[in-house]
Amino acid sequence: MIDTILRRGRVVSFNTEESQIIDIAIKEGKITAISPNLKESASQEIDLSEKLISSPFVESHIHLDSVLTAGEPRWNESGTLFEGIKIWGDRKRKISIEDVKNRALTMLKQQAAQGILFVRTHADVSEPQLIALRALLELRSEVKDWMTMQVVAFPQDGIYSHSQNEVLLEKALEMGADVVGGIPHYELTREDGVRSVKKTFELAEKYNRLIDIHCDEIDDEQSRFLEVVAAEAIRRKNGSRVTASHTTAFGSYNNAYAFKLMGFLQQAQINFIANPLINITLQGRADTYPKRRGVTRVKELWQNNLNISFGHDCVQDPWYSLGTGSMLDVAHMGVHICHMTGRDEVNACYQMVTGNGAKTLNLGNKYGVEVGKPASLIVLDAKDYYDAVRTRIQPLYVISQGKIIAATTPATTNFSSTGIIQNSSSLEKSVSLSKVL
């Protein structure tokens, strides 16, 4: 007996924008059939009324250890990256495993309700007790039935800025971190930065891990560690396992150098992550006018067929006091600040929070609406991907590994030109999460 059949859902091709109305059969957590008109029956059948079926959103870059701490112990009044680092340096002295897990779990539930089922989170491993890492590794195991988490061992203060950080980074990998991170532009010297990139690659090979480096997250046009990352990936032939996050300085490089670098990036075939909400907020703070947008060359990377995804990065923490965790908010901002308002470009921004993110996380056959894959998908009250980005609508259904873990009843607005609303109780919006959360 089939567990669930989703009836009359709409799927849209990214390449042609052609749509098709289909049924999807789910059994034991996997998609067993996709057809325009399934003849089988199931114990649970849901009529989607031609709503959009999509692969779930992928959060490819967030810091769950710092979420929901905005204003603790003080607000970031300058709005800069470096004041945020100082504030977090004070806040993390008071963190506990319970503190991190409670905040991170709250955010994961919020993300799940918004259609995110795959998350790559960075964990600060510059703290001697590795509390954030321990908490997130515990949480990774506890939520695995409804959320897939990757944990990055991230040396927030640099690998070589403090004598113990190199040891802590390797210890984090021994403890089970999925990805090895770095932050070369925050090392004490350029030489240390280059050395840190090489160390990151060495550790990734030693422990068979993915790589995700905070790379050139600064407006300084002389910050050029992206070329070092690309060179290492070319030499080691592991570009598909390597990610350069932020790369905001790329937006400040002169075009002669940028065009040369683009050729190297095409050879390297590394992944990129931009964080539109945070990049446009933190960067350009030292400019008067004109002010830089502070985001990497998203459009040009996409045009050169390099894999680039979007992340939220921060949600209500010392670096960004706003945000809800919605990837459609991220895609919507990306459309604007990356000048990607063409129809194909908007669709591309949707891909940057879905399939491109899955490629960045190296998810392989764990992701996608296809027969034989896990039944993890979302249903949106939208006609197509453009419509989803435009409206930033919350998913009607979020299905993880065959289970409906979140369902949203859309808001209803009654309007009366006379000023008399007879049924005010209809102005409600409810979101329910299943007991699994």
N, C-alpha and C positions, 0 to 999 in steps of 0.2 A: 504494500500500500504506500503510495506517495504521501509524504507528510504535508506538503503545501504546494498549491499551484497559484501562481500570480497570473491572473487573466487580463488580457487586453492592455498590456503595457506597451509604451512606445520606446523603440530604440532608434537612435539617430547616428548615421555614419559621420565621423569627423571629416572624412575626405570629400564626400559628395553632398552631405547634409540631407540625404534621402532618409526617410523614416519608414519604419515598418511596425505594424501592430503584432505583438507576439504573446504567447503564453510561456511561462517558465515553471518547470517542475523541480521540486526540491525534495531530496530524500537523504536522511542521515547527514545533514549539514552540507551536502553537495548539490550542484546543479546536475540533474540527470537528463533533462530534455529541454529543448527550446524549439518552439514550433508556432506557426501562425494560429493553429487551432488544435490544441492537444485534446485527444479523445478520452484520456484517462480521467479519473476522479481522484480526489484527495480528501483527507480528513479535515483540511482547512483550505478554503479557496477564497481569494481576495480579488475583487474586480477593481482594477486600477483605472478604469475609464479613460484609457489612452494617455495617462500621465507618463512623464519621462522616466525611464529606467536608466540608471547610470552606475558605473563602478563607483565605489565609495571614495570619499576624499582622502587624500594622503597629506598629513602634516609632516613635511620633510625636515623642518627645523624649528624646534621650540626648546625652551629651557624650563622644564617642569619643576626643577628644584627651586626656582625663584618666583613662580607664578603667584599671584594674589598677595604680594607683599608691598604693593605701592604705598609709599608714605612711611615705611618701617625701615630704619628708625627715623627717617626724614624724607622729604620729597626732593626729587631731582629738579631743582629750580633752574639750573642752566640748560637742562635738557640734553646734555652731552653724553656721549658714550663713556667718557672717562670719569665724570662725576657718578654715573651709574655704577661703574666698577668700584669706586671708593665706597659708595653707599652699601653695595652688596658685600664688600669686604667687612663692613661693620655688622650687617645683618646676619651673615653666615656664622658669626661667632656664637649666635644664639640658636642655631638650628638644631633640631633633634630629628631622629628617624620618624617619630610620630608627626611632627610638624610638617616635614616634607611630604610624607605619604598622604596626610589628610588634604593638604592643598592640591597635590598632584592628582589625587583621586577625584576631588571635586571638579578639577579642570577636565580630566578624562571623560567624566560623565557628561559634562557640558559639551565637549567635542563630539562624543558619540551621538548625542541628541541632534547635533548639526551635521551628521553624516560622515564623520571622520572615524575610520576603523584601523588606520595604520599611522603610527606616530614614531618619529625619530626625535628623541629628547637628548639634550646635552646635560651631563652631570659634572658639576665643578669638582675636579679632583686635586685642586690646589690646597684643600683643607686637610690637615694631617689625619683626622679620624675617618675621612672618606664617608661622612654621614650621608650626604646627598646621594652618593653612589649606592651605598648599602640600601637606602630607602627605595630608590628607583628600581634596583634589581629585585627587591622583595615585591614591589608593586607589579613589575613586569610579569612575575609568576602568578600573582593573584588575579590579574585581569585577563590572562591569556585566552580564556574561553569566549571573550567578546571584544578584546582589543589586542592588536599586535603592536608591541613596543620594541624599538631598538634603543639601546642606551649607548651614548657616546662618552668615552672617557675624555673629558675636556679640561685641559690645564688652563683655567681662566687667567691665571697670573703669569703664564708662560712656563715653558719646560725648564729654562735655565735662569730664570729670574730669582729663584730660591733654590738652595742646595738640595732640598728634599723632593722637589717637584718631579724630577725625572724618575725617582724611585716610586713615588706615588702613582705616576701614570702607568708604569709597568705593573704595579700591584693591582691597579684597577682592571687591567686586562686579565690578569691571573684570576681575579674574582668573577669574571664573566661578562665584562662590558663587550658589547657587540662591535663597536667601532672605536678606532683610535683617532683622537682629535689633536689640534694644535692651534696656536695663535701667533704666528711668526712676527707680525707687525708690532706685537706688544712685548717682544723680547727686548733686552737691554740694548743690543746693537744689531745692525744688519747681519753681521757675521753669526751672531747667536740665532737670528731668525732663520738663516739658511741652514744652520746646523740642526735646528728644531724640525724643519721640514724633512730633512734626511732621516732624523731619528724616528719621526712618525712613520715613514715608509719602512724603515727597518723593523719596527715593532709590529707593523701590520703583517709583514712577511713572516716574522717569527711566530706570531700567534694566529695567523690566518684570519685576519680581521679586515673589515672595510675601513676606509679612511674618509674623514670629513674634517677639513681644516677651515677654521675661521681665517680667511685670507684677505689681507689688504682692506680691512673694514675701517677705512680712514679716507679723508679727502686728499691726502698727500699724493701728488702725482709721481713722487719718487718712491713710493711704496710698491715694490715690484716683485713680491714673493709668488705671484701667480705664475710667472715664468719659471720659477724654481720648481713649483709643483708640477707644471707641465713637463719640464725636462726630466724629472724623476719618473713620471708616468710613462714617458716615451722610452726611457732607458729600461725600465722594469716591465714594460708592456702590460700594465695593469690598469689602464685608464678607466675601464668600466667599473672598477671597484673604488675609484677615487672621486671625491667631491670637494670642490672649492666653494665655500659658503661666503656670501656677501660680495666679495671682490668689488667693493664700491669705488676703490681708487681707479679701477678700469674706466669708469666714467669720466675721470679727470686726465687720463693719458692723452698726449697729443696723437693725432690720427696716424702719423707716420709710424710711431711705435705700436699703436693699437692694431694697425693692419698687419704689421709683421707678426705680432703676438698671435693674432687670430689664426695665422697659418700654422703656428706651433700648436695651438689648441686643437685644430682639426687633426693634426697628427696624434696628439695625446688622447683625444676622445674621452676626456674626463667629464664628469657631471658638474653642473652649477646649481646653486640655490640663491635666489634673490629673496629679500624680505621687504616687499614694497612699503608696508605700513611703517616699519621701524627704520628702514634705510632713509626714507624721505624725512623722518622725524629727527633722527640723530645726526645725520650728515648735513653739511652746508652751514653749520652753526657759526663758523668763523667768517663766513662771507657776509659782505654788506649787500650790494647789488651789482650785477645780477647774482642771484643765489643758485648754486648748483642743486640739482634734484637729488644727488647723493645715492643714486642707484646704478648698478652695473649696466652694461650694454645688453640688456635683455633682448631687445628686438633684433639686434645684430647677431647675437648668439643663436637665436631661433632661426634667423634667415640662413645661417651657416650650418644648419642641421645639427647643432650641438644640443645635447639634452640639458634643458634648464627647467627647474621646478621652482615653485613659490613656497615660502614658509611664513608663519605668523611671527615666529621668533620669540616675542615677549607678549605676555598678557598681564597687565596690571602689576608691574614690578618696577624696580628702580630705573629701568631704561625706557619703559613705556607704560604710562599709567592708565591707558585705555584698553579697548579690545574686549572681544567676547570669545575668541578662538575660532570664529567662523572663517572657513577657507574661501567662501564666496566673497566675504569682505576683502580678503587679501587679493583675490583675482580681480575684483572690481577696482581696487586701488591700482593694481598693476596695469590694467587697461588704460588708466588715465596717465600715470606718470611715465609709462614706457611708450606713450603715443601709439597704442595698439588698439585703435578704435575701428579698424576695418573689420569686416565680417569674419574673415579667416583669422584675423589677429585676436578677436574676442574668443573665438573657438580655441585658439592656441593657448590663451590664458586659462581657459577652463581645463585644458589638458595639463597645464602646469600645476594644477592642484589635484590631478587625478593620475592619469597614466604616466606622465613624466616623473612624478614623485615616486610612483611604484618602481620605475626603472632606476631612479637614484638610490632607493632602498634595496635594490637588487632582489625584489620580491619574486620574480620568475613566475612559476605556475600557481602561486598563491593568490594571484590578483587577476581580475577580469571577469566579465559576464560571459562565460563559456561553459559548455558541457564538460563535466569532469572536474571543474575547479570548485573551490569552496563557495558556498552560496552567501557571499558577502556583497551587498549592493544597496543602493538607495533609490527611493522613488520621490520625484520632485513634481510639484504642480507647475510644470513648465512645458512649453512646446519643443524647446531645443536648448542647446547649451548657451546660446546668446541670451535667450529669455531667462535662463537661470542666473547668469551673471548680472543681467540688468536688474532683476527683481531681488536678488540675494535672498531667495525664498528658503525657508526652513524645510527640510525633507518631511514628506508625509509619513514615510516609513523608512526605518533603518534596520536592515537585516544583516546580522553577523553570524556566519557559520550556520545558516539555516534558521536562526532564531530572530524573531522580531523583537529587538531590544529597545526601540523607541518609536513612538507614533505621535504625530502632532496633528491636532485639529486646527485648521487655519482660522485666523481671526475673522469675525463677521462684523461689518460696520453697517448700522442703520442710519440713513440720512433722511432728514425731514426739513424742508424749507420753512415749515411753520414753527419749528423749534419744539415740536412735541414728538417724543419718541415713546411709543407705547410698550415696546418690548426691550428694555435695556439689558435684560439678562442674556440676550443673544450676543452682547459685546464681550465675548469671552475668548480667551485663548488657553488651551490646555496642552501640556506636554506630559506624556506618561512614559516612564522608563520601566521596563520589566524587572521582576525581582532579581534577575541575574546581576543587576547593577547594585 
